């Protein structure tokens, strides 16, 4: 008997669906286990609903469907990242509710964090999770200590983040690293992890604009030289704030 996870006899009607090519408008039919298909115009379209079924966790997965090619493994990781990214974003919005300013700040930090991961590597789940949730201690800090100062945010943030991340379904080691970053995200240690540095620089990229640091070029140059250690962070700071006209 063929594995039910891959046997089309056990599929539901929605497991076969149509997608429109964004380039030419042609409609292509996808099965849920198609990785990608080529349109008649030559455009390759990746399956946005790709389902690995039980093959992604079953110890006999490779015997069932064969060795998963590296391209498929990379796509699986990207899909996993995007699913968790959406969960991080939703959790952050629920926490801040109608606080538009803090929602926009978290979204901006997360966008920079994604660019940083693309340029430097690191664990995207850790970096994006800490980017979306780095300020979740602010309300508890105000309530308990009467101040949203960085020290109080760092103290109150990790327990809140841990509860959120457990409900999202991350592994314990990922949760622990995100909470550790949130617990000192304004205060780098003498030796830091790459994941922390990517979040740290991403927040600075957001704060430079939000807090008006770009108005004083000399101070900004000193800030970038002191706080930015990665090539991607320095490049973004240069392109966005120190020499934006050079991009055009």
N, C-alpha and C positions, 0 to 999 in steps of 0.2 A: 504493500500500500504506500502511495506517495504521501509525504508529510502534508498534513492539512494546511500548514502555514503557507505552502507554495502551490498547493493543488487548486486550480481554478474552479473545480467543482464546488469548493467550499466558499468561494468569493461571494460578496454581496454586490447588488447592482451598481453601487457607487464606486466599486473597485475598478470599473472600466469607465473612463470619462474622456471628455474632449477639452483641448486647450487651443486657444487661438494664437497663431504666431504674431508676435508684436511687430515683426519687420514687414510682413506682407499681408497679414490678415487671414491666411489659410488656416483651416481647422484640422488639427491632427488628433487621432484617437490614441490614448495612452492606456496601458494596463498598469495596475498599481506597482508592479515590480519592474517596469521599464525604467532604466537609468536616464536615458535621453533618446530623442528621436530627431532625425534630420527632416526639416521642412523641404518642400519642393523648391523653395528659393535658395536653399543651401544653408539656412540658419539652423544651428544645433540648439534644441530646446531641452533643458534639463527638467525632469519630472518634479514639480513642486510638491507632489504628494507621495514621493518615493517611500515605499513600505518594505523594510527588510524582513518583516515577519519574525518568526522565531529564530531565523538564521543569525540575528544579531546577538543572541544570548545562548542559543543551544550549543552544547559541546560537539554535536554532530553536524553543525551547520555547513561546514566545508564539504563534508561527505555528501550532503544533500544537494547543494547548489554549486559545488565546486569552490575553488579558492577565490575569495573575494579580491578583485584586482585593486591595486593601490588607488586608482582613480575613484573607485567606488568607496573605499575606506575614507579618502579625503572628503568626498561628498557627504558621507555619513556624519563625519565630524562637523562639517559645516552646517548640516541640517540640525544636529544636536545643539550646536551653539546658538543657532537662530531660534530654536524652540525655547531655550532657557533665557535668551535675551528678551524675548517677549514676556516671559514670566517675571523677569527682573523688573521690566518696565511697568507692568501691571501692578506689581506689589508696591513699587515706589509711588505710583499715582494714587493707589488706595491709601497709603500712609499719609501723604501730603494733602490729599483730598482737594481742597480749593486753593491751596497755597501755590498759585501759578508761578511765582518767582522761583521757589525752590524746585518745582517740577522742571522748569526750563533750565535751571542750573544743572540738575542731575542729568537731563537729556544732553546738554552741551558737553558735560564731562564724559558721558558715555560715548558720544560721537568721536571725541578726541581719542578716547581709550581704544576704540576700534581701529583708528588709524595708527595708533602707536603699536598695537599688537601686529598689524600687517607689516609694519616696518621693522620691528624688533624681535618678534616672537613672543614667548611667554605663554601662559595658560589663559586663553580667552575667557573661560568661565570665571576664573578668579578675578581677572582684571575687569571684566564687564560687571560681574556681580558687585564688586567693591565700588565701581564707578556709579552704578545706579543707586546703591544703598549707603554710600559713605556718610551721608548726613542724617541718617534715621534717628540719631540720638538727640536731635535738637529740641524736640518738644519736651522730652523727659528731662533734659538739662535745664530748660526754662522752668519746668514744674518743680523739680527737686532743689535746684540751686539758684533759681532766679536769674540765670544767665545762660545764653547760648554759646559761651566762649568755647574755643576749640578743646580745651582740657576736659570740660564737662561733657561735651559731645562725644569725645573719644571714650569717656568712662561709661556713658549710658548707651552708646550705640550698639556694641557687640551683642548683648543679650537680646535686643530687639531684632537685630539682623539674623541671629542664630535661629530664632523662632520662625522668621519668614522663610529662611533658606531650607529649614527642615521640611516645611510644608511644600516647598517647591520640589523637593526630592533630590537634592544634591548629595553626593557622597560626603561622609564626615570629614575627610581630610581636606576637601575643597571648602566646606563650610568653615572649618577651623582657620584656614589661611585667609579667607575673606574677612572673618571676624577679627583676626589679628591685624590685618591692614586697617580696617575701620577703627580699631582701638588705638591707633597712633598715626592716622593718615596725615595729620598736620606736623608731625614730629619724626622725621627720619632718624633711624638709629645709625650708629657709626658704620655698620655694614648692613646693607639692605639687599633684599631680593629683587630680581628683575620685575616681578609682578607688582611689588610695591612701587618701584620707581616709575613704572608706566602709569599707574593711577596717580601718583604724586604730580608728575609732570602734566598729566591730562587736566587735573584740577587747576594747576597754575595757568595753563593755556586758557581756561575758561575765566579765571579770576582776573587775568591781565586786562581783558576787555571789560568785564563787569565792574571792576573797582577803579578803572581809569588809570592803571599803571602805564599805559602806552603814551600818556601825555608828556612824560618826562623821559626823553630818549636815553639820557645818561644813566638814570636810575634803572631803566628797563634793561639796558645792556649789562649792568652789574647783576641784576636779578637773574637774567638768563644764564650768565656765566656761573653764578653760584648754585642755582637750583636745578639746571638742566644738564643731565649727564649723558643722555642718549642722542645719537645722531638724528633720529626722527624728531625728537622733541625740539632740538635746536633748529632743525630745518623748518618745522611748523611755526615756531616763534619768530624766526627770521622772515618767513614768507608772509605771515599774517600781520606782524606788528612792527618789525624793525625795517623791513624793506618791501612792503606790499606791492609797490609799483613795479618791482623787478619781475613779477610774475607775468606781466602783460607785454 
